[in-house]
Amino acid sequence: MIALAGLLVGIIAGLVLEPAVPAWLQPYLPIAIVAALDAVVGATRALLDGVFRDRVFVISFLSNVFVAAVIVWIGDLLGVGAQMSTGVVVVLTMRIFSNAAAIRRHLLKA
């Protein structure tokens, strides 16, 4: 319940304050969001499988975002930032769909 309240407060604060994302951070934000979604969907799968651990979720969440951002940053340094972003998004999206399929199989027994 606390998580839902925090989510609601965050959404309302974002709508009211309308924060601006700095230009230097803009290439990394979509990657961070996809990495965070991967961690959340993975945590949902772990919860349904009965093996969820909050510490593992937090570490997975932070490390996914950090590693994805570092990969894109290195790609920017090499001049291939867009290609690295695409690669990161493809890999993380494949993981999201794999976990979503496992969640569907668990919930629908199909």
N, C-alpha and C positions, 0 to 999 in steps of 0.2 A: 504494500500500500504506500509505503514511503517513496518507493521508486516511481510509482505513478504520480504521486503528488509532486515530486521533483521534476518529472517530465512535463507536467502541466504548467508548473511555475516557469520552467525554462522556455516553453513555447510561448507563453504569455509575455515573458520578458523580451524574447526575441521579436515578437510582433510590435510591442510598445516601443522598445528602444531602437529597433531597426539598426543593428550594428553593421558597420562597414568592414569588409574583409580587406586588409592591406594588400596592395598589388603584389608584393613579393610572396604572399602566402596563397594567392589564388590558384596557382598550378597544383598545389599540394592538397587543397581542401577536398576536391572530389575523390582523390586517392585515399585520403584519410577516412572519408565517409564510407567508401566501399570496404576498406579494411575493417572499420568498426562494425559494419553490417555483417561481415564474415564472422567476426567474433561473436556477435549476438546470435546469429543463426546457429553457429556451432554450440553455443551455450544452451540454446533451446533444445537442440538434439541431445546434448549430454543430459539435460534435465529429464527429458522423456525416457532416456535410456537408464536413468537412475544413477549416473556417474558424475553429476554436476558437482564441481567444487568452486566456491566463490573465488578463492585465491588463484586457481588456474584460469578462471574467466578474466580476472583483472589483469593478470600477467599476459594472457593471450591478447586481450583488447589493446593494451598499451604497446606490446611488442609488434603486433600486426601493423598498427598505425606507424610506429617508428621505422620498422623495416621497409614498409612501402614508401614512406617519405624519403628515406635514405636512398633507396633504389632510384627514385625519380630525381632526386638531387644529383646523384652521380651521373644520371643520364643527361641532366641539364649541363653539368660540367663538361661532358663529352660531346655535347651538341646534339644529342639524340633524346632529349627529354620527352618529346611527344611519343616516340616509339616505346620508350620505357614505361610511360604512363599507360599506354595501350596494353603492353604486356602484363603489367601489374593488375590492371582491371580485368583482363581476360582470365588470368589465373585465379584471382579472388572470386570472380563471378562463377567460375567453374566449381569452386569450393562451396559457394553459396547454393548453387543449384543441386550439388551432390547432397549437402546437408538438408536442403528443402525436400528432396526426394526421400531421404531417410525419415524425416519428420512426417511426410505424407504416408509412407508405408506404416509407420508406427501408429498414427492416428486413425487411418482408414483401413488398416490391415490389408492393403492392396499394393 
